[in-house]
Amino acid sequence: MDLPLHTARLTERRLAQYCERVCPPSFGRQVRLAYRLEGRIATLYEIKPAWCTLSDVAHRDCDVARFIYEPRDGSWRFQYHERSRRWRSYRRLPRSRDFLALLREIDADPAGIFWGRVNGASLRWCSSRGRCPQCDQRYRSILGLVDTVAVPDTLAADTACWRR
């Protein structure tokens, strides 16, 4: 069974917006985010260069998270991909009717399951202190967390971050 048409369009739009920006932006050539919709399953994955390969494939797809739509109650089951190539239920938020809540959980990644951490900092942040204001504002707008306060564009280091 496929996703209902309206749900599929909303899901695709949210995933496309989320995958469009890579933070930190300097990683844009090294790793990209993408998604695929198959039946009632949406999968978020990274596209990384294949460093050591015997084939002609120049990149590899690394699954990050999977959302499985449950038509009987309109909820999404949420799973993460282990290094052992198995899907596991995400215990902090195993199911939700709010797709954006699941994307927010991936973005926050409090346990370091999705993006990993180095010295406590997520690998999806601009620095060990977190995202620069411009990246943070973009992600917050995508995830439905828009503030009424505009982020100043005066910090040279922050501006340089997203232009790389």
N, C-alpha and C positions, 0 to 999 in steps of 0.2 A: 504494500500500500504506500502511495506517495503522500507527501505533505499536501494539505489543502493549499490551493493556489495562492490565496492571500497570505497565509503563513509562510509559504515558500518565498514569496516576493519580499516580505519584510525581513526574513532571515537572511536572504541573499544580500539585501541592501545593507543591513547591519554588518555582516561579515566583510563585504566589499569595503565599506568605510573603515572598518578596523584594520584590515590588511593593507590598506593604501599607504599608511604611514608606518615607518619603521623608526623606533626610538632606541638608541640614538641614531639620528639621521646618517651619521658617518658609516653606519653598518649597511646602508642601502645596497651597496655593491656586493657585500659578503653574504647577506641573508635577506630573504624576502618572505613575507607571510602570504599564504594563499588558502583557499578553502575549496571544498567540493561538496556538492549536494547529490546524494544518491538515495533515491527512495525517500525514506523518512529519517535519514541520517545525514547530518552536516558534520564535516570534519575540518578542523583547522590544522594547518601544517606549515612547516618552514621549508623553504627551498634553499639549500646550501650547496656550495661548490663541492664536487667530489674530488678530494685531494689525491686519493690513491685509487685508481680504477683501471681495470683491464679492458673495459668496454669503451665505446665512443660517447657514453653519457657524461655530460659535463657537470651535472648537478644531481643531487639526491633529495628526495622528499622525506622529511622527518615529521611524523605525526605528533601533534601536541595535545589536542583535545577532541572529543567527539560528543555530539549532542544527538540524542535519539528521541524523536518526537513520539509521544504516546497519544494516539488519537482518541482513546476512550475518555481521557480527562483533560486533554490539551496541555499536558505538561511535557517538559524535556528532562530526560535522564542525562546525567553529566558524567563523563568518564575522562580519565587521563591516560596517556600512553606511557608505559614503563619502558625502561631500557631493555628489558627482556622481551620486548615486542608484544606485550599483552596489554589489553585494556582493563583498567581497574576503575571501580566506582569511586568518585571523589567524595570522601566522607563528610567534608565540611559543608557541602551543598549538593547532595546526591540528586536532587530533583527540584525543578522550579517551573512555574508557569510563565515566569518572566525571563525571556531570553537575554535581555540586557543585564539582568542580575548575574547570569552565568558568565557573560563577557566581562563584567566588572570583576568577578572573582578571578578569572584568568589574568586580567590586567594587574590586579593587586598582587596576586600570587603570594599570599602570606606564608606558605610553607616551602616555597622554592621548587615546587613540583613541575611547573610548566616551563619556566625560563631558566631556572638554576640561579645560584647566588655565588658571588665571590666576595668574601669578607663582609657578608651580611647585606650586600647591595644586589638588587636584581640586575640581571644581565640585560634587561629591557629599559634601563634607565640611562640618562645622559652622563651621570657621574655617581660617585658613591653617596652623594647628598640627595640624589633623586633626579627627577626630570627637570630640565630647564623650563621656565615659565611658558614658553611658546609650545613646546611639546606637551606639557601638562594640559594647557588650555585646549589643544586639539583633541587629545584623548578624552578629556572630560566632556567636550561637546559631542563626540561620537558615542560615548557611554551614557549620555543623558544626565550628566552632572554639571551642567553649565552654571557658572556663577554670574551674578549681576555685576561683579567688579571686573573691569578690564585689566588685563595683564600689561604692564608697561613694556615697551619695546626699546628700552634705553640701555640695557646691559649688553655691552659689546660681546662678552663671552657667551651669553645666552643666545644672542642673535647669530653669532658665528656657529653655534651648535646646530641649528636647524638648516643652515645654508650649506653645510658640508655635503 
